[in-house]
Amino acid sequence: MLSPLVVEPVSIPFEEPIFVFTAAMIVFLVGPLLIKRLGQPGIVGIVLFGALIGPDALEIVEHSDAIELLGEVGLVYLLFTVGLELDIRTFKEAPENATLFGLASFFIPFTVGTFATHTVLGLSLEGALLLSAVFASHTLLAYPIVNRLGVTKNRAVAAVFGGILFTDTLALVVLAVVTGAVEDGFSFLLFGEVALSIALLFGSAWLVVPPVSRWFFQNFSQESYFEFLFVMVAIFAAATLAEVLGLDAILGAFVAGIAINQLIPQGGTLMNRIEFVGNAFFIPFFLLHVGMLVDPTVILAGPETLQITALVVGIMVVGKGAAALLVSKIQGYTPNERNVIFGLSTGQAAAALAITLIGFDIGLFTAEILNAVVLLLLVTAILSPWITERAATNLAYESEVGEDEDDGRDPSILLPLSHHADLQQRLLELAFVLKGDRGTEPINVMTVVQPDGSSPTEQQVAGVQAELDELAAAGSAAEVPVETETRVNHNVASGVVQGAVEVQANQILMGWDAGESFRHRIFGSIIDQVLEQTTLPVLISRLGHPINTTRRLFVVVPIGADHHEGFYEAVHIVKRLASNLGAELNVIVVEGSAHQYEQLFTLVEEDTPAEFDEIDNWGRLLPRLESQTEDDDLIISIAPRRGDVGWHSELEDLPAHLAELPPESFITIHPRQGEPEYDRQYLRLK
């Protein structure tokens, strides 16, 4: 006889790993969905649900070692993403503005907060310093608002984006000093040790992580999951180094994020994988861990937590408001600009929660303070978007925006690929960079099958479509819409041009293998025919290295190109590439005035700093590029078509010469023809 099935009862709180994991996944799914309906960030929902199911409330899930482990890993990962998402390029454009705002936004609330929490709350000096560092930092909770309203390029908004580099870094430095002082007390020796450790950490990260990352991405970019695993190694190696140096692991992760920042462009596949894994798994476990440490009974037991919350929120609002007012007075910001930076800088999340948890773990913070910081997050999650929405709306009304601006900001790109094209993935990544992280227009990937009789056309089409589907999967991973099409045409160039018309593309991006052909003029039969048959801007690319490892852009501009009807759109493409890559921009004007073209570049939307130089004849161009360029550089030439304004006979042989230079990477931009009014949308309107 079969023995009866025995079902063991499930005990609460859950301790079995599968039950705990299932409960965590439910919280990660349900918590954000419910809280977002109330207009709050999803992270708040996970913290609240963690507190609800934790040991101090419903006691549904045991706060096990596994949750603590994953919570600590999530904390390290969270601070890495903070460093990764810092806008280093904006900081480089106007470092004085970001420095002024960052220092004022940190030190005013930090100084006032240290005095108030030490005297009013009776915290130790170490606890007062650490708690003040919590609300002296800030998180850009309201970034989606200013991005949606199109004011991210405003001078004041840019200062906030750059200023977070100071506020968060200083907060983590305070954390390093305070954690050291908890054991040995404050001393000159402590400050010297911390300063030396931080210098070693930053120096090691800056000297090791970027070159090693660049080498890895160049040699192993064909397998994107290897790239992700490499990033994970970089994160936790830096975190481990920080602990070896006597610092907290999150400072190492933060520094690693800054060090690798410009090698992972926004909108690319790798960035999307990093964000996806963090937002779906690691960071939610950290938030769940924090939530399970929250004791709701402390809030209900008496007014102490609410009093601490009121004091902390008051100090933060007054301090951030004073900083915004002071910086606005010095910089001459308008009232709307002042209110926008105030709203943006009051947001609290990542750094505040991370530092608070460490303070709680080392005994500087009580359960009341931990609960108060969680309530602080709830308050700022309401306050920051509310203030920013109103001020940014008024700021958007102050700005004159062209009616067709979105066309330039969100290009519809046609990417024709040869059935046997090499480095297709690199071309697709270049298309991702051209689009950036804005807009919804798709990248249209197309292959034209030319019947040759060697095999049935249907079989050729099926094989090509399977390859295109693999590329489309890469687009899905990058969250960039990719549409694929295989078409049959005896003339490949005609198929490409007709496809561009049908999908309403406004840019064509093609790859060139530098091969010669019997009908060769510049690139070869097909590309030259496309240039003849379409008036759209055509970008011809040969990439010898992954686009995300690019350090500098060298742009060749021939005299007279500024009179071409598509010149400003071409300049916008160049500036957008430099901006999205975080690369230095160097413009070389051939037989023209560098000063004149510097003024023309300034007229074009997209604030990107550039250096301008001039040479007096074409014979000096290649020696200049050969002596100045390196393997990780990208050369771009603005090359009007034959017979257009700005065309020079030297442009015919230029691509072949560029293919032989050290970078082995270049793009020639052939500007749009016959639409001068279209070109005007890229100019700043006064």
Secondary structure, 3 states (H helix, E strand, C coil): CCCCCCCCCCCCCECCHHHHHHHHHHHHHHHHHHHHCCCCCHHHHHHHHHHHHCCCCCCCECCCHHHHHHHHHHHHHHHHHHHHCCCHHHHHHCHHHHHHHHHHHHHHHHHHHHHHHHHCCCCCHHHHHHHHHHHHCCCCCCHHHHHHCCCCCCHHHHHHHHHHHHHHHHHHHHHHHHHHHHHHCCCHHHHHHHHHHHHHHHHHHHHHHHHHHHHHHHHHCCCHHHHHHHHHHHHHHHHHHHHHCCCCHHHHHHHHHHHHHHHCCCCCHHHHHHHHHHHHHHHHHHHHHHHHHCCHHHHHHCCHHHHHHHHHHHHHHHHHHHHHHHHHHHHCCCHHHHHHHHHHHCCCCHHHHHHHHHHHHCCCCCHHHHHHHHHHHHHHHHHHHHHHHHHHHHHHHHCCCCCCHHHHHCCCEEEECCCCCCCHHHHHHHHHHHHCCCCCCCEEEEEEECCCCCCCHHHHHHHHHHHHHHHHHHHHHCCCCEEEEEEECCCHHHHHHHHHHHCCCCEEEEECCCCCCCCCCCCCHHHHHHHHHCCCCEEEEECCCCHHHCCEEEEEEECCHHHCCCHHHHHHHHHHHHHHHCCEEEEEEECCCHHHHHHHHHCECCCCCCEEEEECCHHHHHHHHHHHCCCCEEEEEECCCCCCCCCCCHHHHHHHHHCCCCCCCEEEEECCCCCHHHHHHHECCC
